[in-house]
Amino acid sequence: MVFTARFNDGINRKLCVAPMMDWTDRHCRFFHRLLAPSALLFTEMVTADAICHAENPSRFLSHSEAEHPLVLQVGGSDPKKLFRAIKLANKYGFCEFNLNVGCPSNRVQSGRFGACLMEEPDIVRECLMAMKEATDKPISVKCRIGVDDMDINLGLDKFIQKISSSGISVFYIHARKALLTGLSPKENRNIPPLNYERVHRLALQNPEKVIILNGGLENKDDIISKQHDFHGVMLGRAAYKTPFILSEIHSHLTGEPLLEKHSLAMKMADYADMVIENGGNLHQVTRHMLGLFSGERGAKYWRQQLGELARLQPHNSDLIRKTAKFCCAKTQRKVA
Ligand SMILES: Cc1cc2nc3c(=O)[nH]c(=O)nc-3n(C[C@H](O)[C@H](O)[C@H](O)COP(=O)(O)O)c2cc1C
């Protein structure tokens, strides 16, 4: 069975890149957009507090149109603040607003949001209703299959049922539990076992909802086969560490040719010129590109040049051009 959503808001969620704090900033998203023109990109999480109390909310919300379609992920548990945050964010061109109900960090828990909200579906429902009230764009949730000793069968069903009564239909599900005490956020992304079957059952039992699978997806063929079981997939670490996988999946989904790494690097060098002209530095851009040649000859050299050397040469975007030429020659790719 190939999933085609009965619910259709015009957003293509076949391939999504997960929100990742400190990683999926605007430079990273520009890079990912070149790799996968059809992908749905997410911002890092921004708290409703940060948006509401900022002297200049643009600091958190502005981005380039080239990144579209782009989802803003927010964190919070106060419906009034979430309403105000979405009202403020509404004019920035995001295509969807997503509530983070999956992050297990202590900082987030002490603010009573993130994954601990899975135990408070009534609050989540109120938050979602407030967010809906503030915009006519779709509202979605990113959550786990459960937290702590919550029952991943009945508990998850009840949670989804309850929060769906707010009128939302789109769910990005990280297919593992979050354990709220004793594990660091990093451990919580690795230790609790993945359970794709549970998410698949949720999708089968709720054909009117859009269910996107997230967690541990890193093998291209596996990801492609998951397109048959879910409305889409969301890649986190694999998209960041092996970014060319985005081009491979985009190419599979659309029939468009694979991107040429050399011309991609030239576009990123031009982008770096613009960032540098505007007061930024080379490493802010190149740090997201370190995995481009992952698994190929020249990968280590690429990482060294764009990692360590880019820090020492903050205004030299030619470093990208020269290193790409060298690495593409090593892997015998066409150099334009
Ligand atoms: C560095 C890092 C930062 C993250 N920040 C967020 C975040 O801001 N919001 C969120 O919902 N999830 C966040 N996550 C979790 C990812 O969105 C994703 O759910 C998780 O990494 C599992 O997917 P993966 O196995 O494909 O990486 C983060 C993950 C990483 C590695």
The ligand as an SDF file (V2000), in Angstrom:
LIG
                    3D

 31 33  0  0  0  0  0  0  0  0999 V2000
   22.0520   17.8820   17.4560 C   0  0  0  0  0  0  0  0  0  0  0  0
   20.5730   17.5450   17.5220 C   0  0  0  0  0  0  0  0  0  0  0  0
   19.6670   18.5200   17.8890 C   0  0  0  0  0  0  0  0  0  0  0  0
   18.2870   18.2420   17.9340 C   0  0  0  0  0  0  0  0  0  0  0  0
   17.4060   19.2500   18.1980 N   0  0  0  0  0  0  0  0  0  0  0  0
   16.0680   19.0160   18.1130 C   0  0  0  0  0  0  0  0  0  0  0  0
   15.1170   20.0630   18.1940 C   0  0  0  0  0  0  0  0  0  0  0  0
   15.4500   21.2540   18.3200 O   0  0  0  0  0  0  0  0  0  0  0  0
   13.7930   19.7280   18.1210 N   0  0  0  0  0  0  0  0  0  0  0  0
   13.3700   18.4290   17.9530 C   0  0  0  0  0  0  0  0  0  0  0  0
   12.1560   18.1760   17.8780 O   0  0  0  0  0  0  0  0  0  0  0  0
   14.2510   17.4300   17.8500 N   0  0  0  0  0  0  0  0  0  0  0  0
   15.5790   17.6870   17.8930 C   0  0  0  0  0  0  0  0  0  0  0  0
   16.4700   16.6680   17.7090 N   0  0  0  0  0  0  0  0  0  0  0  0
   15.9610   15.3010   17.4220 C   0  0  0  0  0  0  0  0  0  0  0  0
   15.8160   15.1000   15.9070 C   0  0  0  0  0  0  0  0  0  0  0  0
   14.8880   16.0070   15.3590 O   0  0  0  0  0  0  0  0  0  0  0  0
   15.3720   13.6590   15.5870 C   0  0  0  0  0  0  0  0  0  0  0  0
   14.0880   13.4400   16.1260 O   0  0  0  0  0  0  0  0  0  0  0  0
   16.3250   12.6150   16.1770 C   0  0  0  0  0  0  0  0  0  0  0  0
   17.6780   12.9420   15.9150 O   0  0  0  0  0  0  0  0  0  0  0  0
   16.0180   11.2290   15.5930 C   0  0  0  0  0  0  0  0  0  0  0  0
   16.1610   11.2260   14.1940 O   0  0  0  0  0  0  0  0  0  0  0  0
   17.5060   10.6490   13.4730 P   0  0  0  0  0  0  0  0  0  0  0  0
   17.7470    9.2830   14.0380 O   0  0  0  0  0  0  0  0  0  0  0  0
   17.1650   10.6310   12.0100 O   0  0  0  0  0  0  0  0  0  0  0  0
   18.6150   11.5670   13.8190 O   0  0  0  0  0  0  0  0  0  0  0  0
   17.8400   16.9290   17.6480 C   0  0  0  0  0  0  0  0  0  0  0  0
   18.7710   15.9460   17.2720 C   0  0  0  0  0  0  0  0  0  0  0  0
   20.1200   16.2410   17.2050 C   0  0  0  0  0  0  0  0  0  0  0  0
   21.1020   15.1750   16.7600 C   0  0  0  0  0  0  0  0  0  0  0  0
  1  2  1  0
  2  3  1  0
  2 30  2  0
  3  4  2  0
  4  5  1  0
  4 28  1  0
  5  6  2  0
  6  7  1  0
  6 13  1  0
  7  8  2  0
  7  9  1  0
  9 10  1  0
 10 11  2  0
 10 12  1  0
 12 13  2  0
 13 14  1  0
 14 15  1  0
 14 28  1  0
 15 16  1  0
 16 17  1  0
 16 18  1  0
 18 19  1  0
 18 20  1  0
 20 21  1  0
 20 22  1  0
 22 23  1  0
 23 24  1  0
 24 25  2  0
 24 26  1  0
 24 27  1  0
 28 29  2  0
 29 30  1  0
 30 31  1  0
M  END
$$$$
